[in-house]
Amino acid sequence: MISDLNPQKKAKAIHSMTDLIEAIKINPDLNMSEHPNYIEHCDKLKRILMSLLEFKEEIIIPMNEGELYVREHVLPNGETYDFGWSIPLLEKLIKNNGGTVIRKKYKIGEVISYVDYGGLENHRFNHALQNTKPIYVIDYAASDLSIMIDGNHRVASRFSMFKDTEMQLPGIFIPADIHIKSMATNHQRIVFKVLSNGNRIYKYLKMLSEGTKIKKPKLFNMDSFL
């Protein structure tokens, strides 16, 4: 499946993202002592988003390199934006970042909610039951979630067959600054960083306003995009 490069759809999504960033700037419920420190950064994120409308998006991952996993990001107003990851490139990144990725055992009950049911194909279940490769779970910082971008059939087939939420599968957790390098287009990589920074800023200011102690957010450096 190739990531959707429809320019009209992308433009609508980008305008919606700028609205999200603006909402952080004017939200009166966020911590006001720290809030001014992020106004300039939010303005920068908005300028970066608008600049994306000026150049054509192109797939930079060779299609002959294998599977491209695509996942739809749904914005609050219903507009959508597609992110795509090259699984072969991600595997190379995992190999080259062995000290940063986290290898662990996942219980089926932990990851069944991560399954992308819209992309499942029942005829692949038998093979998936025999597949013992680690599943790939990523830090989906754009929404402060973890999602699974490889292993959906392995998890779904085992849950369907055994109904055992304690059953374990080998897995690898991949931080955002690593998996982002396997995204299909530079456009997507920039959008992911913008959404991640906006989400991390909002979470930080919101938790501070609620009296929760939290470290300052680690933000992607966006200076090179202006």
C-alpha positions as CSV (number, residue, x, y, z in Angstrom):
1,M,0.0,0.0,0.0
2,I,1.4,3.4,-1.0
3,S,0.9,6.4,1.3
4,D,-1.8,8.8,0.1
5,L,-0.1,11.8,-1.6
6,N,-3.3,13.6,-2.5
7,P,-2.3,17.3,-2.3
8,Q,-5.9,18.5,-1.6
9,K,-6.3,16.1,1.2
10,K,-2.8,17.0,2.6
11,A,-3.6,20.7,2.4
12,K,-6.8,20.4,4.4
13,A,-5.0,18.3,7.0
14,I,-2.1,20.8,7.3
15,H,-4.6,23.7,7.8
16,S,-6.2,21.7,10.6
17,M,-2.8,21.1,12.2
18,T,-2.1,24.8,12.3
19,D,-5.4,25.3,14.1
20,L,-4.3,22.7,16.7
21,I,-1.1,24.5,17.3
22,E,-2.9,27.9,17.5
23,A,-5.2,26.3,20.1
24,I,-2.3,25.6,22.3
25,K,-1.2,29.2,22.1
26,I,-4.6,30.6,23.2
27,N,-5.7,27.9,25.7
28,P,-6.4,29.6,29.0
29,D,-6.5,26.3,30.9
30,L,-2.8,25.7,30.4
31,N,-0.1,26.6,32.9
32,M,0.4,30.3,32.5
33,S,3.8,30.5,34.2
34,E,5.5,28.3,31.5
35,H,3.1,28.9,28.7
36,P,4.9,32.1,27.4
37,N,8.1,30.0,26.9
38,Y,6.4,28.0,24.1
39,I,4.6,30.8,22.2
40,E,7.5,31.4,19.8
41,H,8.0,27.7,19.2
42,C,4.3,27.2,18.4
43,D,4.6,30.1,15.9
44,K,7.6,28.3,14.3
45,L,5.6,25.1,14.0
46,K,2.8,26.9,12.2
47,R,5.2,28.5,9.7
48,I,6.8,25.1,9.0
49,L,3.4,23.5,8.4
50,M,2.4,26.3,5.9
51,S,5.7,26.0,4.1
52,L,4.9,22.3,3.3
53,L,2.1,23.5,1.1
54,E,4.7,25.0,-1.3
55,F,6.5,21.9,-2.4
56,K,5.4,18.6,-3.9
57,E,5.6,15.5,-1.6
58,E,7.5,12.6,-3.0
59,I,8.1,9.0,-1.8
60,I,11.8,8.7,-0.9
61,I,11.7,5.0,0.0
62,P,12.4,2.7,-3.0
63,M,9.2,0.7,-3.5
64,N,11.3,-2.4,-4.4
65,E,12.6,-2.5,-0.8
66,G,9.6,-4.3,0.5
67,E,6.6,-3.6,2.8
68,L,5.5,0.0,3.5
69,Y,3.1,0.1,6.5
70,V,0.6,3.0,6.2
71,R,-1.4,4.3,9.1
72,E,-4.1,7.0,9.1
73,H,-3.7,9.8,11.6
74,V,-7.2,11.3,12.4
75,L,-7.3,14.9,13.5
76,P,-9.9,16.2,15.9
77,N,-12.0,17.7,13.1
78,G,-12.1,14.5,11.1
79,E,-9.4,15.4,8.5
80,T,-6.8,12.7,8.0
81,Y,-3.1,12.5,7.2
82,D,-1.3,9.3,6.3
83,F,2.1,8.3,7.7
84,G,4.0,5.4,6.0
85,W,7.0,3.5,7.4
86,S,9.4,1.2,5.4
87,I,9.7,-2.0,7.4
88,P,13.0,-3.0,5.7
89,L,14.5,0.3,6.5
90,L,13.2,0.2,10.0
91,E,14.9,-3.2,10.4
92,K,18.2,-1.7,9.4
93,L,17.7,1.2,11.9
94,I,17.0,-1.3,14.6
95,K,20.2,-3.2,13.8
96,N,22.2,0.0,13.9
97,N,20.6,1.3,17.1
98,G,20.8,-1.7,19.3
99,G,21.6,0.3,22.4
100,T,18.6,2.6,22.0
101,V,15.7,0.3,21.0
102,I,14.2,-1.8,23.7
103,R,13.8,-5.5,23.3
104,K,11.1,-7.0,25.5
105,K,8.3,-9.5,25.8
106,Y,4.8,-8.2,25.2
107,K,1.7,-9.8,26.6
108,I,-1.1,-10.2,24.1
109,G,-3.3,-8.2,26.4
110,E,-0.8,-5.3,26.3
111,V,-0.9,-5.0,22.5
112,I,-4.2,-6.3,21.3
113,S,-5.6,-2.7,21.4
114,Y,-2.7,-1.7,19.1
115,V,-3.9,-4.0,16.3
116,D,-4.9,-2.1,13.1
117,Y,-7.9,-4.2,12.2
118,G,-8.6,-2.4,9.0
119,G,-5.4,-3.8,7.5
120,L,-5.9,-7.4,8.5
121,E,-6.2,-10.2,5.9
122,N,-7.6,-13.5,7.3
123,H,-5.7,-15.6,4.8
124,R,-2.5,-14.5,6.5
125,F,-3.5,-15.8,9.9
126,N,-2.2,-19.3,9.5
127,H,1.3,-18.1,8.5
128,A,1.2,-15.4,11.2
129,L,0.6,-18.1,13.9
130,Q,3.9,-19.7,12.9
131,N,5.8,-16.4,12.7
132,T,8.0,-15.8,15.7
133,K,9.7,-12.6,14.6
134,P,9.5,-9.7,17.1
135,I,6.7,-7.3,16.7
136,Y,7.6,-3.6,16.3
137,V,6.0,-1.1,18.6
138,I,6.8,2.5,18.2
139,D,6.6,5.7,20.2
140,Y,3.8,7.5,18.3
141,A,4.6,10.8,19.8
142,A,2.2,12.7,17.6
143,S,-0.6,11.4,19.8
144,D,1.3,10.3,22.9
145,L,0.6,6.7,22.2
146,S,2.4,3.4,21.4
147,I,1.3,1.7,18.2
148,M,2.3,-1.5,16.4
149,I,3.6,-1.1,12.8
150,D,4.7,-4.7,12.3
151,G,3.1,-7.7,13.9
152,N,-0.6,-6.9,13.6
153,H,-1.4,-10.4,12.1
154,R,0.8,-12.2,14.7
155,V,-1.0,-10.6,17.6
156,A,-4.5,-10.8,16.1
157,S,-4.2,-14.5,15.0
158,R,-2.9,-15.6,18.4
159,F,-5.6,-13.7,20.3
160,S,-8.3,-15.2,17.9
161,M,-6.9,-18.7,18.3
162,F,-6.0,-18.9,22.0
163,K,-7.9,-16.1,23.8
164,D,-5.0,-15.9,26.2
165,T,-4.1,-12.3,27.1
166,E,-1.1,-13.5,29.1
167,M,0.6,-15.2,26.1
168,Q,3.8,-13.4,25.3
169,L,5.4,-12.4,22.1
170,P,8.9,-11.0,21.5
171,G,8.9,-7.4,20.6
172,I,11.0,-4.3,20.0
173,F,10.0,-0.8,21.2
174,I,11.4,1.9,18.9
175,P,11.7,5.6,20.0
176,A,10.4,8.3,17.8
177,D,13.7,9.8,16.8
178,I,14.7,6.4,15.3
179,H,11.5,5.2,13.6
180,I,10.9,8.6,12.0
181,K,13.9,8.0,9.8
182,S,12.0,5.1,8.1
183,M,9.0,7.3,7.1
184,A,8.2,7.3,3.4
185,T,8.6,11.0,2.7
186,N,10.4,14.0,4.1
187,H,7.0,15.7,4.2
188,Q,5.7,13.1,6.7
189,R,8.9,13.3,8.8
190,I,8.4,17.0,9.2
191,V,4.7,16.7,10.0
192,F,5.4,14.0,12.6
193,K,7.9,16.2,14.3
194,V,5.5,19.2,14.3
195,L,2.6,17.1,15.7
196,S,4.9,15.5,18.3
197,N,6.3,18.8,19.5
198,G,2.8,20.3,19.7
199,N,1.5,17.3,21.6
200,R,4.4,17.2,24.1
201,I,4.1,21.0,24.8
202,Y,0.3,20.6,25.4
203,K,0.8,17.6,27.7
204,Y,3.5,19.4,29.7
205,L,1.5,22.6,30.2
206,K,-1.7,20.7,30.9
207,M,-0.2,18.5,33.6
208,L,1.5,21.5,35.2
209,S,-1.9,23.3,35.3
210,E,-3.3,20.2,37.1
211,G,-0.5,20.3,39.7
212,T,1.4,17.3,38.4
213,K,5.2,17.3,38.4
214,I,6.6,16.7,35.0
215,K,9.9,17.2,33.2
216,K,10.2,19.7,30.5
217,P,9.3,18.1,27.1
218,K,12.0,16.8,24.8
219,L,11.3,18.5,21.5
220,F,12.5,17.8,18.0
221,N,14.8,20.6,16.8
222,M,12.9,22.4,14.0
223,D,15.4,25.1,13.2
224,S,16.6,23.5,10.0
225,F,13.1,23.6,8.4
226,L,12.9,27.4,8.3
